[in-house]
Amino acid sequence: MHASVRPIAEILTLNNGFYDKSFEKLDDEMARTQFAPNTSSVTWLLAHLATSRFQMGALIGIQKEIPWDGMFAYGIDQIEHDKIPALLEIKNCWGGVSESILGRLPELGDVELNAEPAREFPTSEKTTLAALAFLTQHEVYHLGQLSYIRRLLKEPGLFKLLFLR
């Protein structure tokens, strides 16, 4: 594996653990709870993160159709709440694309990592490697939100679930 990708792969693997724990002790009704109008619910965040993983996969050449017609690419205020998928469907989408990404990362070399990505990311360096780093940081940001919302729902945060059992 290219040395610059190794830390990204480590974080993505850690994020997989946090993501899986996000579902623990939640049902669909609890996970759709919004604590204020136009704020993220657990369900929206999980689907958004799965959508982001599909975008990451596309960035490195994994051609899988983004589920839910990209409904979770941007803010929750654009969501038709009756079309939000069940937690199990969201979890299954994440697992398949995540395995593909972790399998593809070791194959990436200098040419691919230094290539300009097809879409723009908010990074000063316009490379696939920088885009991967951004998308990985993006996951960590939202996993932190998930952990906080879980605590509002009177459930343990993600760090406690993963490491302090």
C-alpha positions in Angstrom: 0.0 0.0 0.0 1.3 3.5 -0.9 2.6 5.1 2.3 0.4 8.2 2.0 -2.7 6.0 1.9 -1.9 3.9 4.9 -3.2 6.4 7.5 -6.4 7.0 5.5 -7.0 3.2 5.4 -6.5 3.0 9.1 -9.0 5.8 9.8 -11.5 4.3 7.4 -11.2 1.0 9.2 -11.7 2.7 12.6 -14.7 4.6 11.1 -16.2 1.3 10.0 -16.3 0.2 13.7 -17.9 3.5 14.8 -20.4 3.3 12.0 -21.4 -0.2 12.9 -21.8 0.8 16.5 -24.0 3.7 15.5 -26.9 1.3 15.0 -26.7 -0.4 18.4 -29.9 -0.2 20.5 -31.7 2.1 18.0 -34.8 1.3 16.1 -36.1 3.2 13.0 -38.3 5.4 15.0 -35.6 6.5 17.5 -33.1 7.0 14.7 -35.4 9.4 12.8 -35.7 11.7 15.8 -34.8 15.3 15.1 -34.2 17.6 18.0 -35.0 20.8 16.1 -36.4 21.5 12.6 -34.0 20.9 9.7 -31.4 19.1 12.0 -29.8 15.8 11.3 -31.2 12.6 12.7 -29.2 9.4 13.1 -30.9 8.0 10.1 -30.1 10.9 7.9 -26.4 11.0 9.1 -26.0 7.3 8.5 -27.4 7.5 5.0 -25.4 10.6 4.3 -22.2 8.8 5.3 -23.1 5.8 3.2 -23.7 8.2 0.2 -20.3 9.7 0.9 -18.6 6.3 0.9 -20.1 5.7 -2.6 -18.7 9.1 -3.7 -15.3 8.0 -2.2 -15.5 4.8 -4.2 -16.2 6.6 -7.4 -13.2 8.8 -6.7 -10.9 5.8 -6.8 -12.6 4.0 -9.7 -15.3 1.9 -8.0 -18.3 2.2 -10.1 -21.4 1.5 -7.9 -24.6 3.4 -8.3 -25.2 5.8 -5.4 -28.3 4.6 -3.6 -31.4 6.6 -2.9 -30.9 8.8 -6.0 -28.3 10.9 -4.1 -31.0 12.1 -1.7 -28.5 12.3 1.2 -25.7 14.1 -0.6 -26.6 17.5 0.9 -28.7 19.0 3.7 -31.6 17.4 5.5 -33.9 20.3 4.6 -34.1 18.8 1.1 -35.3 15.4 2.2 -38.7 13.9 1.7 -39.1 12.2 5.0 -41.4 9.4 3.8 -38.7 8.2 1.4 -36.0 7.7 4.1 -34.8 4.1 4.0 -34.8 1.7 7.0 -31.7 1.4 9.1 -31.0 -2.1 7.9 -31.0 -1.0 4.3 -28.6 1.8 5.1 -26.2 -0.5 7.0 -26.1 -3.0 4.1 -25.2 -0.3 1.6 -22.3 0.9 3.7 -20.8 -2.6 4.1 -20.6 -3.4 0.5 -19.0 -0.2 -0.7 -16.6 0.0 2.3 -15.2 -3.5 1.5 -14.6 -2.4 -2.1 -12.8 0.8 -1.0 -10.5 -1.0 1.5 -9.7 -3.5 -1.2 -8.9 -0.8 -3.8 -6.8 1.4 -1.6 -3.7 -0.8 -1.7 -3.8 -0.8 -5.5 -3.5 3.0 -5.8 -0.2 4.4 -7.0 1.4 7.8 -7.5 -0.3 8.5 -10.8 -3.8 7.8 -9.4 -3.2 9.6 -6.1 -1.8 12.7 -7.8 -4.5 12.9 -10.5 -7.0 15.7 -10.3 -10.4 14.4 -9.1 -13.4 14.6 -11.4 -15.2 16.9 -8.9 -13.9 19.7 -6.7 -13.3 19.3 -3.0 -12.5 22.1 -0.5 -8.8 21.3 -0.3 -5.9 23.5 -1.4 -4.3 20.5 -3.2 -6.4 19.3 -6.1 -5.4 15.6 -6.0 -7.2 12.4 -5.4 -5.1 11.9 -2.3 -6.3 15.3 -0.9 -9.9 14.4 -1.8 -9.6 11.1 0.0 -8.2 12.9 3.1 -11.1 15.3 3.0 -13.8 12.6 2.7 -12.1 10.7 5.5 -12.2 13.8 7.7 -15.8 14.4 6.6 -16.7 11.0 8.0 -15.1 11.7 11.4 -17.0 15.0 11.6 -20.4 13.2 11.1 -19.5 10.3 13.3 -18.9 12.8 16.1 -22.4 14.2 15.4 -23.8 10.6 15.5 -22.2 10.1 18.9 -23.7 13.2 20.3 -27.2 12.5 19.0 -27.0 9.0 20.4 -26.3 10.5 23.8 -29.3 12.8 23.4 -31.3 9.7 22.7 -30.0 8.3 26.1 -27.7 5.8 24.5 -23.9 5.5 24.8 -21.7 7.5 22.6 -19.6 5.7 19.9 -16.2 5.9 21.6 -17.7 4.2 24.7 -19.4 1.5 22.6 -16.3 0.7 20.6 -13.5 0.9 23.3 -14.9 1.0 26.8 -17.1 -2.1 27.0 
